[in-house]
């Protein structure tokens, strides 16, 4: 059930990301930069450094592309898109259409399309492309053997600078009996060949919510348990509530404030004991999927030999310039960052390369990092939350537009959600924003641009947007802010001006003054 078929798409993926006939090159006497890990951060660092003329070696122990292509963004978004299609077919009558009768889910075809998408995306990160870009690729376990060298597959690579970008792996819940019963994580769930009839998802973070909704739309009976009182505990409470309602409408069985405390097997079934408000009850499922967070990949690196400080929870310790305790070694991406997102990893890698090779002073803290949970509706955020501003004693004013007041959302039948923009009170400076909408991930980018560029809400209000679009919710929020600038004094002054104009002779009113 979890052994992926070795079809032409899977083989094409391997041919791109770890060719079976690959032989590591002979090592150079010295590299300007050695990058350990070929996920989004490592690939960005290696390509960026090579493009600027550096001698670069890239070391990877598994598949090029890391989590993003192989077990994260690409496969999850591919199956989420198909799940959305099935949901739209079921809701056809809501749009004046006809549902196509009994809808049969071809799960094998869903997963084949996923592998086809992965194989296509893999071509862009292939070993061949990296070689053409001037990057020497080594496959094998990297291990520091000193402050300026690593060993890999029998070779020793000496470096002027190094970047550790080994990423992170799924955290394992400490639930008695879970390991013996067996469970899936994002590293194994995309190898499923059949949709499980009953699926338990442990964890209400982005991964848990996205896959719970997708598998429910594929026909599984999904039970989602979260030991906290709401999904996505970092997000706005009303955003999480909208998501909770959406999951329930799709048919997900939801248990909040409900930890899983024990697992046992009975034949092919997994019996999971849950506790809610002191009451213990059990559920019987076919498959368990866990998504409670990620831990940095540090095993086998022998960081002590390089004098690099780290701990198992935070990962590699870095300063604001992404430099480790060894001034020749930097880190980037999930192995050292709180925000474990593909785009954040790539952005941090650009900083690390600039600072490591070109004496740059770019700071991680200067980045404006948006993120999105790709449920339906999506939940996207950038900047700070109101609670964070209040803790810092920063006065905040919030401008909210509900999606049911946005024309395009109404015509699309996608009225659940909102746009919230937080500004520093007394100014037009945008501090943060949350968007809940079907395409919130697309909409948040404009607000990220505004914050990064220092654009205030009046600048957004002046932009002429195509009509109708759901992104006009952002402009509506900006216009609401602009109306607050029309103080009684300004309104009175405008009234005096208009009254004076009315008193002019008709032939004089159109002349500029």
C-alpha positions as CSV (number, residue, x, y, z in Angstrom):
1,X,0.0,0.0,0.0
2,X,3.0,2.3,0.5
3,X,5.4,1.0,-2.1
4,X,5.4,3.4,-5.0
5,X,5.2,1.8,-8.4
6,X,8.5,2.1,-10.3
7,X,6.8,3.5,-13.4
8,X,8.3,5.7,-16.1
9,X,7.6,8.9,-14.1
10,X,9.4,7.6,-11.0
11,X,12.3,6.4,-13.1
12,X,12.5,9.8,-14.8
13,X,12.6,11.4,-11.4
14,X,15.5,9.3,-10.4
15,X,17.3,9.9,-13.6
16,X,17.2,13.6,-12.9
17,X,17.8,13.7,-9.2
18,X,20.1,10.8,-8.6
19,X,21.1,9.0,-11.8
20,X,21.7,5.3,-11.1
21,X,24.9,5.4,-13.2
22,X,26.2,8.5,-11.5
23,X,29.9,8.6,-10.5
24,X,31.2,11.3,-8.2
25,X,33.9,13.6,-9.8
26,X,37.4,13.7,-8.5
27,X,37.6,16.4,-5.9
28,X,39.4,19.6,-6.6
29,X,42.3,20.7,-4.3
30,X,40.1,23.4,-2.8
31,X,36.6,24.8,-3.2
32,X,35.5,28.3,-2.7
33,X,32.2,26.9,-1.3
34,X,31.0,23.5,-0.3
35,X,27.3,23.1,0.2
36,X,25.9,20.2,2.2
37,X,22.3,19.4,1.3
38,X,20.6,19.8,-2.1
39,X,17.2,21.0,-1.1
40,X,15.8,24.5,-1.8
41,X,18.5,26.2,0.3
42,X,21.4,24.1,-1.0
43,X,20.4,24.4,-4.6
44,X,19.9,28.2,-4.4
45,X,23.3,28.6,-2.6
46,X,25.2,26.3,-5.1
47,X,23.7,27.9,-8.2
48,X,24.1,31.4,-6.9
49,X,27.7,31.0,-6.0
50,X,28.6,29.2,-9.2
51,X,26.9,32.0,-11.2
52,X,29.3,34.5,-9.6
53,X,32.3,32.4,-10.6
54,X,32.9,30.4,-7.4
55,X,34.3,26.9,-7.4
56,X,31.4,25.0,-5.9
57,X,30.8,21.4,-4.7
58,X,27.3,20.3,-3.7
59,X,26.9,17.2,-1.5
60,X,23.6,15.3,-1.2
61,X,23.0,11.9,0.5
62,X,19.6,11.2,-1.1
63,X,17.7,12.9,-4.0
64,X,18.4,16.4,-5.3
65,X,15.5,18.7,-4.6
66,X,15.0,17.8,-0.9
67,X,11.6,17.8,0.7
68,X,10.1,20.3,-1.8
69,X,10.1,18.1,-4.9
70,X,10.2,14.7,-3.3
71,X,8.0,14.7,-0.2
72,X,6.6,18.2,0.3
73,X,5.4,21.0,-1.9
74,X,5.3,19.3,-5.3
75,X,3.5,16.1,-4.4
76,X,1.1,17.7,-1.9
77,X,0.0,20.5,-4.2
78,X,-0.5,18.1,-7.0
79,X,-2.9,15.9,-5.1
80,X,-4.6,18.9,-3.5
81,X,-5.4,20.2,-7.0
82,X,-7.0,16.9,-7.9
83,X,-8.9,16.8,-4.6
84,X,-10.3,20.3,-5.3
85,X,-11.5,19.1,-8.7
86,X,-13.5,16.3,-7.1
87,X,-15.0,18.8,-4.6
88,X,-16.0,21.1,-7.4
89,X,-17.7,18.2,-9.3
90,X,-19.7,17.4,-6.2
91,X,-20.7,21.0,-5.8
92,X,-21.6,21.5,-9.5
93,X,-25.3,22.3,-8.7
94,X,-24.2,25.2,-6.6
95,X,-23.0,26.9,-9.8
96,X,-26.0,26.0,-12.0
97,X,-24.3,22.9,-13.4
98,X,-25.1,19.2,-13.1
99,X,-23.1,16.8,-10.9
100,X,-21.7,14.0,-13.1
101,X,-23.7,11.3,-11.3
102,X,-21.8,8.9,-9.1
103,X,-18.2,10.2,-8.8
104,X,-15.6,7.5,-8.8
105,X,-12.2,8.2,-7.4
106,X,-9.3,6.7,-9.3
107,X,-6.7,7.1,-6.6
108,X,-4.0,5.3,-8.7
109,X,-4.5,7.9,-11.4
110,X,-4.3,10.7,-8.8
111,X,-0.9,9.4,-7.6
112,X,0.3,8.8,-11.2
113,X,-0.4,12.4,-12.0
114,X,1.5,13.4,-8.9
115,X,4.6,11.5,-10.0
116,X,4.3,13.0,-13.5
117,X,4.3,16.5,-12.0
118,X,7.3,15.6,-9.8
119,X,9.2,14.2,-12.8
120,X,8.6,17.3,-14.8
121,X,9.7,19.6,-12.0
122,X,12.7,17.5,-11.4
123,X,14.1,18.3,-14.8
124,X,14.8,21.9,-13.6
125,X,16.9,20.6,-10.7
126,X,18.6,17.8,-12.4
127,X,22.3,16.8,-11.9
128,X,22.8,17.6,-15.6
129,X,21.5,21.2,-15.1
130,X,23.7,21.6,-12.1
131,X,26.8,20.5,-13.9
132,X,26.0,22.8,-16.8
133,X,25.8,25.6,-14.2
134,X,29.3,24.8,-13.0
135,X,28.4,22.9,-9.8
136,X,30.2,19.7,-9.0
137,X,27.8,17.2,-7.5
138,X,28.8,14.6,-4.9
139,X,26.4,11.9,-3.7
140,X,27.0,10.4,-0.2
141,X,27.0,11.2,3.5
142,X,28.9,14.4,4.3
143,X,31.0,14.4,7.5
144,X,33.2,17.2,8.8
145,X,36.7,16.0,9.4
146,X,38.0,19.4,10.5
147,X,37.2,23.1,10.5
148,X,37.8,23.4,6.8
149,X,37.1,20.0,5.3
150,X,34.5,17.3,4.9
151,X,34.6,13.7,3.8
152,X,32.2,12.2,1.4
153,X,32.2,8.8,-0.4
154,X,36.0,8.4,0.1
155,X,36.9,11.9,-1.0
156,X,38.0,14.8,1.2
157,X,36.7,18.2,0.1
158,X,38.6,21.2,1.4
159,X,36.8,24.5,1.4
160,X,37.3,28.2,2.0
161,X,33.7,28.5,3.1
162,X,30.8,26.0,3.6
163,X,27.1,26.2,3.9
164,X,25.1,23.5,5.8
165,X,21.6,23.2,4.3
166,X,20.6,19.7,5.3
167,X,17.0,20.6,6.0
168,X,14.7,19.0,8.5
169,X,12.7,15.7,9.0
170,X,9.3,14.9,10.5
171,X,9.1,14.8,14.3
172,X,7.9,11.5,15.7
173,X,5.1,11.6,18.3
174,X,5.9,9.9,21.5
175,X,2.8,7.8,21.7
176,X,3.0,4.3,23.2
177,X,2.5,1.7,20.5
178,X,2.7,4.0,17.6
179,X,6.0,2.8,16.2
180,X,4.9,-0.8,16.5
181,X,1.6,-0.2,14.8
182,X,3.2,1.8,12.0
183,X,2.5,5.3,10.7
184,X,3.0,7.6,7.8
185,X,4.7,11.0,7.6
186,X,5.1,13.4,4.7
187,X,8.2,11.3,3.7
188,X,6.0,8.2,3.1
189,X,2.4,9.2,2.6
190,X,3.0,10.1,-1.1
191,X,4.0,6.5,-1.7
192,X,0.4,5.3,-1.0
193,X,-1.1,3.2,-3.9
194,X,-4.6,3.0,-2.4
195,X,-6.7,5.5,-0.6
196,X,-7.2,4.3,3.0
197,X,-10.8,3.8,4.0
198,X,-10.2,5.3,7.4
199,X,-7.4,7.7,8.1
200,X,-6.3,9.2,11.4
201,X,-4.4,12.5,11.1
202,X,-2.5,13.5,14.2
203,X,-1.6,17.2,14.2
204,X,-3.6,20.3,13.2
205,X,-0.7,22.2,11.5
206,X,-0.5,23.0,7.8
207,X,0.5,19.4,6.7
208,X,-2.3,17.8,8.8
209,X,-5.0,20.1,7.6
210,X,-4.0,20.0,4.0
211,X,-3.8,16.3,3.7
212,X,-6.9,15.7,6.0
213,X,-9.0,17.7,3.6
214,X,-7.5,16.2,0.4
215,X,-7.9,12.5,1.6
216,X,-11.5,13.3,2.7
217,X,-12.3,14.6,-0.7
218,X,-10.8,11.4,-2.2
219,X,-13.4,9.4,-0.2
220,X,-11.5,8.4,3.0
221,X,-13.2,8.8,6.4
222,X,-10.7,11.2,8.0
223,X,-10.4,11.7,11.7
224,X,-8.3,14.8,12.6
225,X,-7.0,15.1,16.2
226,X,-5.3,18.1,17.6
227,X,-4.1,18.4,21.2
228,X,-4.6,22.2,21.1
229,X,-8.0,24.1,21.1
230,X,-7.7,25.2,17.4
231,X,-6.0,24.3,14.2
232,X,-3.0,26.3,13.1
233,X,-2.3,27.7,16.6
234,X,-0.1,30.5,15.2
235,X,-2.8,32.0,13.0
236,X,-5.6,34.4,13.7
237,X,-8.4,32.7,15.6
238,X,-11.1,33.6,13.2
239,X,-9.0,32.3,10.3
240,X,-8.6,29.0,12.0
241,X,-12.3,28.8,12.7
242,X,-13.2,29.3,9.1
243,X,-10.8,26.4,8.2
244,X,-12.4,24.3,10.9
245,X,-15.8,24.9,9.5
246,X,-14.6,24.1,6.0
247,X,-13.1,20.8,7.0
248,X,-16.3,19.8,8.8
249,X,-18.3,20.6,5.7
250,X,-16.1,18.4,3.7
251,X,-16.8,15.6,6.2
252,X,-13.6,15.5,8.3
253,X,-14.3,14.2,11.8
254,X,-12.6,16.8,14.1
255,X,-11.4,16.4,17.7
256,X,-9.8,19.4,19.2
257,X,-8.1,19.5,22.6
258,X,-7.8,15.8,22.1
259,X,-4.4,14.1,22.4
260,X,-3.7,10.6,21.2
261,X,-2.4,8.6,24.2
262,X,-1.9,5.0,22.9
263,X,-2.0,2.8,19.8
264,X,-2.5,-0.9,19.4
265,X,-3.3,-3.2,16.5
266,X,-6.2,-5.6,16.0
267,X,-5.6,-7.5,12.8
268,X,-5.2,-4.9,10.0
269,X,-6.7,-2.1,12.1
270,X,-5.0,0.4,14.3
271,X,-6.9,1.2,17.5
272,X,-6.0,4.6,18.8
273,X,-6.9,5.8,22.3
274,X,-7.9,9.5,22.5
275,X,-8.6,11.7,25.5
276,X,-11.0,14.6,25.4
277,X,-12.0,16.6,28.5
278,X,-10.8,13.7,30.7
279,X,-12.9,11.1,28.8
280,X,-11.1,8.3,27.0
281,X,-12.4,6.8,23.8
282,X,-11.0,4.8,20.9
283,X,-11.1,5.0,17.1
284,X,-10.3,2.2,14.7
285,X,-8.5,3.2,11.5
286,X,-6.5,1.7,8.7
287,X,-3.7,4.2,8.4
288,X,-2.2,6.8,10.8
289,X,-0.6,10.0,9.4
290,X,1.4,12.2,11.8
291,X,2.3,15.9,11.2
292,X,3.3,17.5,14.4
293,X,6.4,19.5,13.3
294,X,9.9,19.1,11.9
295,X,13.3,18.5,13.5
296,X,16.7,19.7,12.0
297,X,18.8,17.1,10.1
298,X,22.1,16.9,12.0
299,X,22.8,13.2,12.2
300,X,26.2,12.1,11.0
301,X,27.6,15.6,10.2
302,X,30.2,15.5,13.0
303,X,29.7,19.2,13.7
304,X,32.0,18.9,16.7
305,X,35.0,18.4,14.5
306,X,34.2,21.7,12.8
307,X,33.6,23.6,16.0
308,X,29.9,24.3,15.0
309,X,27.5,24.7,17.9
310,X,24.0,23.2,17.6
311,X,21.2,21.6,19.6
312,X,18.6,19.0,18.6
313,X,15.7,21.3,18.8
314,X,16.9,24.6,17.3
315,X,19.4,23.0,14.9
316,X,22.6,24.8,14.0
317,X,23.2,28.0,15.9
318,X,23.6,31.0,13.6
319,X,23.8,34.8,14.1
320,X,21.8,37.3,12.1
321,X,24.2,36.9,9.2
322,X,23.7,33.1,9.2
323,X,27.3,32.5,10.4
324,X,27.9,29.6,12.7
325,X,30.4,29.5,15.6
326,X,33.0,28.5,12.9
327,X,33.4,31.7,11.0
328,X,34.1,29.7,7.8
329,X,30.8,27.8,8.0
330,X,27.3,29.2,7.5
331,X,23.9,27.5,7.6
332,X,20.7,28.2,5.7
333,X,17.2,26.8,5.5
334,X,15.3,24.4,7.8
335,X,18.4,23.2,9.6
336,X,18.8,26.6,11.4
337,X,15.6,28.6,10.9
338,X,12.3,28.8,12.8
339,X,10.3,29.4,9.6
340,X,10.6,26.1,7.7
341,X,9.3,27.1,4.2
342,X,10.8,26.5,0.8
343,X,10.8,30.2,-0.1
344,X,12.3,31.1,3.3
345,X,15.1,28.5,2.8
346,X,15.9,29.9,-0.6
347,X,16.0,33.5,0.6
348,X,18.3,32.6,3.5
349,X,20.6,30.8,1.1
350,X,21.1,34.0,-0.9
351,X,22.0,35.8,2.3
352,X,24.4,33.1,3.3
353,X,26.2,33.1,-0.1
354,X,26.5,36.9,-0.2
355,X,27.9,37.0,3.4
356,X,30.2,34.0,3.1
357,X,31.9,34.8,-0.2
358,X,31.6,38.5,-0.6
359,X,31.9,39.9,2.9
360,X,28.3,40.9,2.8
361,X,26.3,42.1,5.8
362,X,22.9,41.1,4.9
363,X,20.7,40.1,7.8
364,X,18.2,37.3,8.2
365,X,16.0,39.5,10.4
366,X,15.5,41.9,7.5
367,X,13.6,39.3,5.5
368,X,9.8,39.7,5.1
369,X,8.6,36.1,4.9
370,X,5.0,35.3,3.9
371,X,3.5,31.8,4.3
372,X,0.4,30.0,3.3
373,X,-1.6,26.9,4.3
374,X,-3.0,25.4,1.1
375,X,-6.4,24.2,2.4
376,X,-9.6,25.3,0.8
377,X,-9.9,28.1,1.6
378,X,-6.2,29.0,1.9
379,X,-4.8,30.9,4.9
380,X,-1.9,33.2,4.2
381,X,0.0,35.6,6.4
382,X,2.9,38.1,6.3
383,X,4.4,40.4,8.9
384,X,3.4,40.4,12.5
385,X,0.2,39.5,14.3
386,X,-1.8,41.9,16.5
387,X,-0.9,39.9,19.6
388,X,2.8,40.3,18.7
389,X,2.4,44.0,18.3
390,X,0.7,44.3,21.6
391,X,3.4,42.4,23.4
392,X,5.8,44.9,21.9
393,X,3.6,47.8,22.9
394,X,3.1,48.8,19.3
395,X,-0.3,50.5,18.7
396,X,-2.2,48.7,15.9
397,X,-5.2,49.5,13.8
398,X,-6.8,46.8,11.7
399,X,-8.7,47.2,8.4
400,X,-10.9,44.2,7.5
401,X,-12.7,43.3,4.3
402,X,-14.9,40.2,4.2
403,X,-14.8,38.2,1.0
404,X,-18.6,38.2,0.8
405,X,-18.3,41.9,0.1
406,X,-15.9,41.3,-2.9
407,X,-17.8,41.1,-6.2
408,X,-15.5,38.4,-7.7
409,X,-15.7,36.2,-4.6
410,X,-19.5,36.4,-4.9
411,X,-19.5,35.4,-8.6
412,X,-17.1,32.6,-7.9
413,X,-19.1,31.3,-5.0
414,X,-16.1,31.6,-2.8
415,X,-17.3,34.0,-0.1
416,X,-15.7,32.4,3.0
417,X,-12.8,34.4,4.2
418,X,-11.4,37.9,4.7
419,X,-8.5,40.2,4.3
420,X,-7.1,41.8,7.4
421,X,-4.4,44.5,7.2
422,X,-2.7,45.7,10.3
423,X,-1.1,49.2,10.3
424,X,0.8,51.1,13.0
425,X,-1.8,53.4,14.5
426,X,-1.3,57.0,13.4
427,X,0.6,56.0,10.3
428,X,0.0,54.2,7.0
429,X,2.8,51.7,7.6
430,X,1.7,48.1,7.1
431,X,2.8,45.8,9.9
432,X,1.2,42.6,8.9
433,X,-1.7,41.0,7.1
434,X,-3.8,37.8,7.0
435,X,-5.8,36.6,4.0
436,X,-8.3,33.8,4.0
437,X,-9.6,33.0,0.5
438,X,-9.5,30.3,-2.0
439,X,-6.4,31.8,-3.6
440,X,-4.9,33.5,-0.5
441,X,-1.4,32.4,-1.4
442,X,-1.5,34.4,-4.6
443,X,-3.1,37.4,-2.9
444,X,-0.6,37.7,-0.1
445,X,2.3,38.4,-2.5
446,X,1.1,41.9,-3.2
447,X,1.1,42.7,0.5
448,X,4.6,41.2,0.9
449,X,5.8,43.5,-1.8
450,X,4.2,46.5,-0.1
451,X,5.8,45.7,3.3
452,X,9.2,44.9,1.7
453,X,9.1,48.1,-0.4
454,X,7.8,50.3,2.5
455,X,4.6,51.1,0.6
456,X,1.8,52.3,2.8
457,X,-1.9,51.7,2.3
458,X,-2.5,54.9,0.4
459,X,-0.1,53.7,-2.3
460,X,-2.2,50.5,-2.7
461,X,-5.4,52.5,-2.8
462,X,-4.1,54.5,-5.7
463,X,-3.3,51.4,-7.8
464,X,-5.9,50.7,-10.6
465,X,-6.7,47.0,-10.5
466,X,-8.4,44.9,-13.1
467,X,-12.1,44.3,-12.2
468,X,-13.4,41.9,-11.0
469,X,-10.7,40.1,-9.0
470,X,-10.6,38.7,-5.5
471,X,-7.4,40.6,-4.9
472,X,-9.5,43.8,-5.0
473,X,-10.3,43.0,-1.3
474,X,-6.8,44.4,-0.5
475,X,-7.6,47.6,-2.4
476,X,-10.9,47.9,-0.5
477,X,-9.1,47.6,2.8
478,X,-6.6,50.3,1.6
479,X,-9.5,52.6,0.5
480,X,-11.1,52.1,4.0
481,X,-7.9,53.3,5.5
482,X,-7.8,56.3,3.1
483,X,-11.3,57.3,4.3
484,X,-10.1,57.6,7.8
485,X,-7.6,60.2,6.7
486,X,-10.6,62.5,5.8
487,X,-10.6,64.3,9.1
488,X,-13.4,66.7,10.1
489,X,-11.0,69.6,9.4
490,X,-10.2,68.3,5.9
491,X,-13.9,67.6,5.2
492,X,-14.8,71.2,6.3
493,X,-12.1,72.7,4.2
494,X,-13.3,70.7,1.1
495,X,-16.8,71.9,1.8
496,X,-15.7,75.5,1.8
497,X,-13.8,75.1,-1.4
498,X,-16.8,73.5,-3.1
499,X,-19.2,76.2,-1.8
500,X,-16.9,78.9,-3.2
501,X,-16.8,77.1,-6.5
502,X,-20.6,77.0,-6.6
503,X,-20.6,80.8,-6.2
504,X,-18.5,81.4,-9.3
505,X,-20.1,82.3,-12.6
506,X,-20.6,79.2,-14.8
507,X,-18.0,80.3,-17.3
508,X,-15.4,80.5,-14.6
509,X,-16.0,77.1,-12.9
510,X,-14.1,75.0,-15.4
511,X,-10.9,77.1,-15.4
512,X,-8.0,76.0,-13.4
513,X,-7.0,78.2,-10.4
